[in-house]
Amino acid sequence: MIRLENRRALAVGCTPTDTVALDFDARQKSRQRLTLASGVEAGLLLERGTTLRHGDILMDAAGQHAVQVVAAEEMLSVVDCADRLLLNRVCYHLGNRHVPLQVAASTVAYRHDHVLDDMVAGLGVMPIARTAMFQPEPGAYEGHGHSHRHEEHHHAHG
């Protein structure tokens, strides 16, 4: 079994030897067993807390295998809204619930959830369910050595 122990961004001149399609939940797991597009089994052994992004390259220690990560399509709710104030309100209320968001100029997407869809509709815009790649905004502290442990918080999650 291939041991994928290093992650890097796709570089010019790097030709992947295989690919692996992972949904958002799987891209947040730093240790797991993977089945590559070729059918080969691989073990993922990255630093804990690593979140993979679409296009990342996973390498073995010897540099013989370069596996490109592909964000698998998932069922999303997409809010398309030209009214910036309303879109900001939607993002605020979703973010207040710690929902990962994929943000663009006039749209926001989140993993499909009928309860959240009802909340967004109550704000005045109707989300559309569709299947697409989900590449949410990384956290503000991602990649900066910040640890986030709930026992250190002084607020409740609900």
C-alpha positions as CSV (number, residue, x, y, z in Angstrom):
1,M,0.0,0.0,0.0
2,I,1.2,3.5,-0.9
3,R,1.8,5.8,2.1
4,L,1.0,9.4,1.3
5,E,2.8,11.5,3.9
6,N,3.3,14.9,2.2
7,R,1.0,17.6,0.8
8,R,1.9,20.4,-1.6
9,A,0.1,22.7,-4.0
10,L,0.1,21.6,-7.6
11,A,3.3,23.1,-9.1
12,V,4.2,23.7,-12.7
13,G,5.9,20.7,-14.2
14,C,4.3,18.3,-11.6
15,T,2.4,15.6,-13.4
16,P,0.1,13.6,-11.0
17,T,0.4,9.8,-11.3
18,D,-3.1,9.3,-10.0
19,T,-6.1,11.1,-8.5
20,V,-8.4,10.7,-5.5
21,A,-11.9,12.2,-5.2
22,L,-12.8,13.2,-1.7
23,D,-15.8,15.1,-0.3
24,F,-15.4,17.9,2.2
25,D,-15.6,15.6,5.3
26,A,-12.9,13.3,3.9
27,R,-10.7,16.2,3.0
28,Q,-10.6,17.2,6.7
29,K,-9.3,13.8,7.8
30,S,-5.5,13.6,8.1
31,R,-5.3,9.8,8.6
32,Q,-7.4,7.5,6.5
33,R,-7.4,4.7,3.9
34,L,-8.0,5.9,0.3
35,T,-8.9,4.1,-2.9
36,L,-7.3,6.0,-5.8
37,A,-8.9,6.4,-9.2
38,S,-6.7,3.6,-10.5
39,G,-8.1,1.3,-7.8
40,V,-4.8,1.3,-5.8
41,E,-5.1,1.4,-2.0
42,A,-3.2,4.2,-0.2
43,G,-2.8,5.3,3.4
44,L,-3.0,9.0,4.1
45,L,-0.8,10.0,7.0
46,L,-0.6,13.8,7.3
47,E,-0.1,16.2,10.2
48,R,-3.3,16.3,12.3
49,G,-5.5,19.2,11.5
50,T,-4.6,19.3,7.8
51,T,-7.4,20.2,5.5
52,L,-7.0,19.2,1.8
53,R,-8.0,21.5,-1.0
54,H,-9.0,20.7,-4.5
55,G,-5.8,20.5,-6.6
56,D,-3.5,19.6,-3.7
57,I,-0.9,16.9,-4.4
58,L,-0.2,14.1,-2.0
59,M,3.2,12.5,-2.2
60,D,4.9,9.4,-0.8
61,A,8.2,9.9,1.1
62,A,10.2,8.7,-2.0
63,G,8.5,11.1,-4.3
64,Q,7.4,8.3,-6.7
65,H,3.7,8.8,-6.3
66,A,1.9,12.2,-6.9
67,V,-1.8,11.9,-6.2
68,Q,-4.0,14.9,-7.1
69,V,-6.9,15.6,-4.8
70,V,-10.2,16.3,-6.6
71,A,-13.1,17.8,-4.6
72,A,-15.9,15.3,-5.1
73,E,-19.3,16.6,-6.0
74,E,-21.8,16.9,-3.1
75,M,-25.4,18.1,-2.6
76,L,-25.2,21.8,-1.9
77,S,-27.6,24.6,-1.2
78,V,-26.7,27.6,-3.3
79,V,-27.9,31.1,-2.6
80,D,-27.6,33.5,-5.6
81,C,-28.4,37.0,-4.5
82,A,-27.5,40.4,-6.2
83,D,-28.6,42.3,-3.0
84,R,-25.3,42.5,-1.1
85,L,-26.9,43.4,2.2
86,L,-29.2,40.4,2.0
87,L,-26.3,38.2,1.0
88,N,-24.3,39.5,4.0
89,R,-27.2,38.8,6.3
90,V,-27.4,35.2,4.9
91,C,-23.7,34.7,5.5
92,Y,-23.9,36.2,9.0
93,H,-26.7,33.8,10.1
94,L,-25.0,30.7,8.5
95,G,-21.6,31.7,9.9
96,N,-23.2,32.2,13.4
97,R,-24.1,28.5,13.2
98,H,-20.5,27.5,12.3
99,V,-21.6,26.4,8.8
100,P,-18.7,26.0,6.3
101,L,-19.4,28.4,3.4
102,Q,-18.2,28.6,-0.1
103,V,-18.3,32.4,-0.8
104,A,-18.3,34.2,-4.2
105,A,-19.2,37.7,-5.3
106,S,-23.0,37.2,-5.4
107,T,-23.4,33.6,-4.2
108,V,-22.8,31.5,-1.1
109,A,-23.1,27.7,-0.9
110,Y,-23.2,25.3,2.0
111,R,-23.9,21.6,2.3
112,H,-27.5,21.0,1.7
113,D,-29.6,21.0,4.9
114,H,-33.4,21.6,4.8
115,V,-33.4,23.3,8.2
116,L,-30.8,25.8,7.0
117,D,-32.7,26.2,3.8
118,D,-35.8,27.2,5.7
119,M,-33.8,29.7,7.8
120,V,-32.3,31.3,4.6
121,A,-35.8,31.4,2.9
122,G,-37.1,33.2,6.0
123,L,-34.5,35.9,5.4
124,G,-36.0,36.4,2.0
125,V,-34.0,34.4,-0.6
126,M,-34.6,30.9,-1.8
127,P,-31.6,28.5,-1.9
128,I,-31.4,26.1,-4.8
129,A,-30.2,22.5,-4.2
130,R,-27.6,21.3,-6.7
131,T,-24.7,18.9,-6.9
132,A,-21.3,20.5,-7.2
133,M,-17.8,20.6,-5.8
134,F,-17.7,22.1,-2.3
135,Q,-14.6,24.2,-1.6
136,P,-15.5,26.3,1.5
137,E,-13.6,29.3,2.7
138,P,-10.7,28.2,4.9
139,G,-10.9,29.3,8.6
140,A,-9.2,32.6,9.5
141,Y,-6.5,30.7,11.5
142,E,-6.0,27.8,9.1
143,G,-2.3,27.2,8.4
144,H,-1.2,29.6,11.1
145,G,-0.6,27.2,14.0
146,H,-3.8,28.2,15.9
147,S,-5.4,25.4,17.8
148,H,-9.1,25.5,18.4
149,R,-10.2,23.5,21.4
150,H,-13.7,23.9,22.7
151,E,-12.8,23.6,26.3
152,E,-10.9,26.9,26.0
153,H,-14.1,28.8,24.9
154,H,-16.3,30.8,27.1
155,H,-19.4,30.5,24.9
156,A,-21.8,27.8,24.2
157,H,-22.3,26.1,20.8
158,G,-25.9,25.3,19.9
